[in-house]
């Protein structure tokens, strides 16, 4: 369900694959192929650093 709603097409998939392979070539530890994942991870890290209780996000949307 989530994947079907957020699929961007073949060219977007190829772009993300290039980003991932380029990150591997550069020996990057963190590779974010989706900007929304990076923002979510940043919120989680900020919660640990502050420290505050985590705010859980549901990534699967109901029909």
N, C-alpha and C positions, 0 to 999 in steps of 0.2 A: 504494500500500500504506500508506504513512505517513499520507496524507490520510484514507483510509478508516478507519483505526484511531483517528484523533484528531478526527474530525468531531464537532461538538457539536450540529448541527442548525441550522435556519433562524433561530430567535430569537437564538442565540449569534452567528451571522454578522451579523445586523442590529446587535447590540450592538457588535461589533467595528468595523463600518462606521461607526457613530455616533462611536466613539472616534477613529477615523482622521479623519473629517471635522471633528470638534471640534478635533483637534490642528492640522489645516490652518488652520482659522479663527483659532486662537490663534497661528499662525505658529510652531509648535513645529518644531524641526529633527528631533528624535528622537521618534518615535511607536512605542510598543511595544504591539501589539494582543494579544500573548500574554506572560504573565508568565515562562514558561520561556525565551523568547528573551532577555528582559532579563537573567535570571540567567546565561545562557550568554555574553552580551556582557560582563557584568560580570567574569566569570572571564577572558575574553580580555584585557580592558583591564588587569586586575590583573596578568596575566602579562607584559604589556608594561612596566608601571610597575616591577615588582619588580627586575630582569628575570629571568624564568625561561623555560625552554623551554615552548612551548604543549603542552597536553594536548588532542589531537584527539578530538572526539566524533562518533560515527556517528549520524546522524539517521534513517537508513533501517533499519528492523528487518527481519531475515530472516523468511521465512514459517515 
